[in-house]
């Protein structure tokens, strides 16, 4: 039987895999932590301590995917 941490890590891994299949590095996103910042991704998503995480340009450190929103563009 899996522990809670193992379940969270597996779920985070699956979410990251789905994100990475759909969005490439360089995708335009909005990062919202009270103030919205428009930027782009600079890494693939990965699970960090059971949390789906990604790196963004002009933002220091990893950011949980739950705080970003993909900006739809006409060329998508």
N, C-alpha and C positions, 0 to 999 in steps of 0.2 A: 504494500500500500504506500502511495506517495505521500510525502509530508506536504504541509501547506506551502512551504518554500519551494519545493520541487514543482508543485502544481502552478504556482505563480510564475516561476521561471519558464516552464513549458509554455504557458499562455503568452508570456511576454515574447518568447522566441517565435511563436506562431504569428503574433501580431507584427513583429519586425520583419519576418519573411514576407508577409502579405504586403506591407508597406514597401519593402525593397523591390518587390516584383512590379508594383504599380508606379512608384516614383523613383526617378534617378537622381543621383547627386547633381546639385545645381537647380533643383526644383524651387520655384518661388513660393515662399510661405510667409505667414504672419505669425509672430511670436507674441503671445499675450500673457504678461505677468503684471497686469494692472495698466501698463502702457503698451500699446501695440507697436511692434517694430516690424517693418517689412524687410525681409532678407532672403537668403537662399540656403539650401542645405549644403553642407560640405563633407558629409559622410553618409554612409549607409546607416540604417537604424540597427541597434543591437540592444540586447537585454542587459541592464546594469542593476544588479541586486534585485532582479525580478521586475524591473521597471523598463518599459520600452523607451529607448533614449536615442538621441541624434545630436550631431554637432551642427551648428549654424554659423554662417559667416557673420562677423562683427558681433558675436556673442561669445563670452568666455565660458568655457566648460560645457558639459553635456546638458541637454534639455530634454525633459520628458515629452514624449509625443503628444500627450494630452494637452499641452500648452501651445501647440502649433496647429495652424490651419493652412491648407494648400490654397494658394491664390490661383484661381482659374484664369488662363490666358487664352487668347483667340487661337494660338497655334497648337493647342492641345488636342 
